[in-house]
């Protein structure tokens, strides 16, 4: 193939140099069957450039071209926009800095894209725990994400950029990429929502999983509740102008809050996972209600 398609693999990273190193190593031996070429763009969202040394070290020994950029403003949407602006080629892949693909990941994504000829394909993110999690967390499946059959047309509310391959023309035709108002998350789902509304189609490919590391810090109850509050704030921003959604959240939050003491007392019988499930749901709705009044209980932009 004289003019093989070129894929740019984009990684946005923030203070995860050890995980970033493992990801870059895994990207060095991706199978291609001579069907395409690829290279890697790393965008460090840490103004202190905590990922520079690792990236430059891997770039010096890797058989794959790796380019390093910095987005000093701590905002995931701006980091993604920097990655897109720095990319070249026919296709743009996104993978998170706490994920590891197998050697056929990019090949399977590419072959699905060729097969379906859509604006992009999305794949599964499977969980790996850095240490054994508590029983209630496993029972509640808090870090298990939904999966679909290959070829399933994705609704916007099920989309994510943690594992995707998109046509680069998608960005050339639309100047409004990832909205910086979603600086702490939700920018990817908002992007897909707008693209699907314009008629673009994205499908699922179940043959190209990546594996997400869940650290002990992310297993802590406080971290899970903070993530729910942030998630609620992001959902509020995407639903502005929908007072019915706020009314639903008010009713849901009140109901969950009234029922939580009972679930806690009965957790030896029903299971602590059930209590945590509804406490997280409560925080999701509470995050939306607090965002209405510009109240931020969570000061961190990223909960890692």
Secondary structure, 3 states (H helix, E strand, C coil): CCCCEEEEEEEEECCCHHHHHHHHHHHHHCCCCCCEEEEEEEEECCCCCCCHHHHHHHHHHCCCCEEEEECCCCCHHHHHHHHHHCCCCCEEEEECCCEEECCCHHHHHHHHHHHHCCCEEEEEEEEEECCCCCHHHHHHCCCCCCCCCCCCECCHHHCCCCEEEEECHHHHCCCCCCCCCCCCCCHHHHHHHHHHHCCCCEEEEEEEEEEEEECHHHHCHHHHHHHHHHHHHHHHHHCCCCHHHHHHHHHHHHHHHHHHHHHHHCHHHHCHHHHHHHHHHHHHHHHHHHHHCCCCCCCCCCCC
